Amino acid sequence: MSESSGSSGSPATDAVITTADGVVRGQRGAHLARWRGIPYAAAPVGDLRFRAPQPVRPWTGVREATEFGLASVQPRWGTQIGPRRAQPSGEDCLTLNVVAPAAPSSTPRPVMMFIHGGAYFIGTTALRLYSGSRLALRGDVIVVSINYRLGAFGYVDFGEFSTPERPFDSNLGLRDQVAALEWVRRNIAAFGGDPENVTVFGESAGAHAVLTLLATPAAAGLFHRGIAQSAPADWGVPREDARAFARGCVGNLGATPANAVTMLQQASTHDIRKAVERQMARDTHERPGAFAIAPEVDGDYLPKLPITAIIEGSAHPVPLIIGTNLDEARLFVRFDDTLPTTPERLRGVLSGSREAESRIAAAYPGYPAPKAAVRAGGDYMFLRPSLQVMEAHSRRAPTYAYRFDYAPRAVRLAGFGATHALDLLPVFGGVDSAFGRATTIAGGHKGFRAVQHEFQDNWLAFARTGKPLATWPEYSEEHRITRVIDYPPRLEVDPGKSKRLAWESVRVPVPE
């Protein structure tokens, strides 16, 4: 499939759409139509740096929408989209992309809006895997992908340094996501989409963003179901911690409280990013598994920690699919080991409790050997809080739980297993891509393709109806039925029960 035209050798033709802000021209091929780099908010530069997203200034004439917009500010390695290729990044990054079947439809199509992961620090929608083409074709849906502010410009609250003349806002990346949903509400009908049938889905930090939107009052009514793949579900930063982190960043920038406003306004993008990265490195070294770059409980835009809102029952009661991967942490220990994947680190996040560690050791045979410790560390970060979400959300809305177990032989031999982010390949239909074929070079292509169908058919059914396929029952505290996505797939009642009970007995208090 040609990434530029959406067809096999068919030339692309104009796809002109009138949005609420102006006319955009994308590309239409034989099978797909695409629009890229459409602004959903004003460029957050100049006086809008560190401010909530503002409306787009309407334009006249036809705006070309055939190239991806800038990625959010981040290290260059975070925007790698191919060998020796990186997506340009910058502060003017609030754009989105739309892909839709080229054929007309007699009824509005379901909409799936994807929020990429990357620890709220890296990521770009220009990654070929995220195009959404195969999902759009297989499910007759419209896929929207968004860039949003990350790291220094999206998740650091400099509000303590605000002045009446120059205020700074909190939760900028979260506000961007809501602004993108508002754009979808206003405009997606012009692309053939149904603004009353919007599913938000994301992986890793993107999955956490889905759960955060559940707890964000401003997002009410803007989406109708959610899918959270490998969510670090209890992430979130109390206001005082957020402000302390921001003070450290300002200090790294060489500013004082007296000149902080001027420095934050005038410092280069690079200098601000590096100042925040230095503070992040210090913070993660002192507290493995804790991330200060995350949505802040500011008492206003985000009144409560997302997991607290879900547990207390104040989150939006939309249907939810949520799950984790069997071997989440194996990716991190190979490339970015910031999780509590050693007994020493795990003991730290458990507040040094020997009793807690003994319960974990009993649930993970072989502990404290490295393999068992790595699995426990991954489950601490992803499974433990996701179980809390499954339980609590199922009391108020249809909830569907899964665990992803499958890994092709080459992936297992490489030591990864069903690791973090591997699920993105089958969800987006990447099993037959060059990278997907490389994962099955030692066998397992048939199984991985079957897993791809399992993911896509359930995700698409859910986007269309609010329910996955009939073979996947709802989760409840009474039965805990979970879909194990493997080859072949199966249903299990309370899989990994001993691990669930161990984590329940040592549940880590959520910060307020």
Secondary structure, DSSP 8 states (H G I E B T S, - for coil): --TTTSSSS---EEEEEE-SS-EEEEEE-SSEEEEEEEESS----GGGTTS---------SEEE--S---B-S--GGGGEEETTEE--B-S---EEEEEEESS--SS-EEEEEEE--STTTS--TTSGGGG-HHHHHHHT-EEEEE----HHHHS---GGG--SSS---S-HHHHHHHHHHHHHHHHGGGGTEEEEEEEEEEETHHHHHHHHHHT-GGGTTT-SEEEEES--TT--EEHHHHHHHHHHHHHHTT--TTTHHHHHHHS-HHHHHHHHHHHHHHHHHHSTT--SSS-EE-SSSS-S-HHHHHHHT-S----EEEEEETBTTHHHHHH---S--SHHHHHHHTTT-HHHHHHHHHHSTTTTSHHHHHHHHHIIIIIHHHHHHHHHHHTTS-EEEEEE----HHHHHTT-SSBTTTTHHHHTT-TTSHHHHHHTTTS-HHHHHHHHHHHHHHHHHHHHHSS--TTS----TTT-EEEEESSS-EEEESTTHHHHHHHHHT------
